[in-house]
Amino acid sequence: MSDRPHVWLPGTGTPPLLLLHSTGGNEEQLLPLRDHLSPSSPVLSPRGTVLEDGMPRFFRRFQEGVFDEDDLRARADELAEFLTEAERKYGVPAGSWLAVGFSNGANMASALLLRHPESLAGAVLLGAMVPFADAGPSDDSLKGKRVLIVNGDRDPMATAEQTRTLAANLRRRAADVELLGFEGGHTIDPRQMPGIKRWISLGEPGGEGSSG
């Protein structure tokens, strides 16, 4: 197992959650979300390996809103390898993770989906932007992957245009994308937690949306 700092919380439920923090956060930042979203799920919460003025991030950027896409690709590849190691160490079925990322972590989750679709079952993207300027090919590489984008309507970074483009780019790869907007800015809105929890449960065997 690599020496990347991380937190592992065992659990008996599904799906296993991959928590990806925002700029300046760490492996502890999003842990409280488990109780709100899927209390019995196991959790893997890694720390980003890039520092920006001493603040952990998952990949470099040139300035706010302008990503170093070469570094993003490399860091996504590294995270995919880390997940494979974690699956072996903690007994998690390969590719069963539901990523829950905020801001920088959400952008990493999107990049991971696009570069390594086999690594994730889906993602909840909070305050998410478009990871790559090139939309990429139209294919079915994300068929069966569920994605929920939760962006505020007054978010100065994850704007309405960013939200539309991100959703379109994921759908062109055949992902099942839903949008959950709210009145607010670049933040995690506690009022959205019940809706996100319900969305997660609908994708699980025996969930409200499943058929026998």
N, C-alpha and C positions, 0 to 999 in steps of 0.2 A: 504494500500500500504506500502511495507517495506520502510525502511529509506535509502536504497541503493541510493547513489547519481546518478542522471541521467539527461539527457536532453530529453525533448519531443518537437518535432516540428510538428504541425499539417499539414496535406496536404490532397488534394482531389484525388490524383492519386493512382495508385497501381504499384508495391507491397509496403506494408509498409516495411521500411528498419530497420533492427536491426544492429547498428554499434558497433563493438567490437574492442577496441583499442589494441595497442601493449604494451609491457613492458615499463613502464615509461610514458605512455600516460594517457589520462583521457577521460571523456565523451565529451570533446570538440575536441579531436584530429582528428577524421574522419568526422566531420560535413561538411567540404567543399566538400566531395565526393558526397553529394546529388546533388549539382548543375551539376556535371559532369555525373552522372549515371541515376538519375531519379528525376528531379527537382520538380515534383509535389507530390512526395511520402511523406507520413508522416514518421517521423524518431523517433526511440527510441535509445538512446545511453547511456548505463549504464557504470558505473565505476567498474573495477575489485575490489574485496574486499580483496585481499591478497596484502601485502606489502613485497617487496624484497629490502632491503637496502633503504627503503623509497619510492620505485617506485611501483605504482599500477600494479598488474597483476590479471588475472582471476583465476589462480591456482598456487600452489607451484611447484617448481622443486628442484631437488637435486643439479644439476649443469646444465650448458648450454647443452641443447639437451637431458637431462635425467629428465623425468617428474615424479612427485609424483602422480602416477596414482590413488591411493586411494583418494587423495585430489581432483584430477581432476574430478573423479566421483561425489564426494560430491558437488563440486562447480557447476558442470553441473546440478545436481538435483536442487540446489538452484536457478540457473538462470532460469530453466524451471518453477519453482514456481513464480518467479518474472514476467516472461512473462505472465503467467495466470492472475496475478494481474493487469498488465499493460493493457491487453486486456479488462478487465472489466472496468478499470478506463477511458481508452481513446477510447473505442468503436471500437477496432480492432478485426476483425474476428479471431477466434481461429485458431492457426496454420498457419496463412497466411504470417508470417514474412519471408523476404529474408535476411538472415544474410550476412553482409559484414564485414569480419574480416581480420586484418593484424597481422601476426606473432603470438604472444600469443593469440590474439583475434581470429585468423583463427583456431588455434588449439582448442580453446574452442568451436567454431562453429562446427567443425568436431565432437568433443565429444558430443555436444548437439544433433547433427543429429543421432549419433549412439545410444545414451542412451534414447533420447526422440524424436524419429522421428515425433511424433505428434505435436511437438512444432514449427517446421519450414516447410516452403514450399520448401526451397532450400538455397543455400549458394554460395557466391563468396569468395573464399579462397585465400588470398594474402600472399605469403611467408609462406605457410602451410607445417607442418610436420605431421607425423603419431602420433595420440594422444595416442593410446593404442598398446602395443607390441603384444597382442593377437588379431589376425584378427577377431575373433568371428565367429559366425555361418554364413552359406550361406542361406539367406532367401530373402523375398521380402518386408522387413520392410521399405525400402526406395523407393519402387516403386512409380513413379510419382514425386519424388524429383529431382530437377535439381541442379547440382553442377558445378561450374566453378573454376578450380584451375589455379592460375596465379602465377607461380614461375619463378624466373630468372635462366638462365642456369649457372650462376657463384655464386649461393647462397651457402655459406659455411654451412648453417644449413638446409635449405629446398633443399637438394641435388636432383639430378636426381633420385637416388634410393628411397629417401623419397617420391618424387612425384609419381613415378610408384607404390609404395606400397600403398600410400594413395588412389590413383585412384582405384587400384584393390580391396582394402578393402571396398570402397564405392560401387563399382560395384557388389561385391559379395552379397550386400544387395539390389541389383536391382536399385540403383540410376542411373540417366542419367548424366554421368560425361563427361565434356569436359576439355581439357587442352589448356591454352593460355600461351605459353612460350615467353620469351623475353631475349635479351642480357643484362645481368646485375646481380646484387647481391641481397642482402636481403633488398629490398626496394619496394616502390610503384612507378611504372613507369608511369608517366603521359601519355606517348604515348599509353598505353593500355586502357585508359579510353573510347575512342570511341568503341573499340571492346567489352568491358564489357557492355557498354550501349546498344549496339545492341543485345548482348546475353540476357540481361534483358528484352528488348522489345519483343524479339521473344517468350518469355514465357508468355506474357500477352495476355488476350483476345483482339482480334483485331490487334495483333502484326503481323509483316511481315510473320511469320511462321505459322499463324493460318489459319484454313479453316472455311468456313462459316457454 
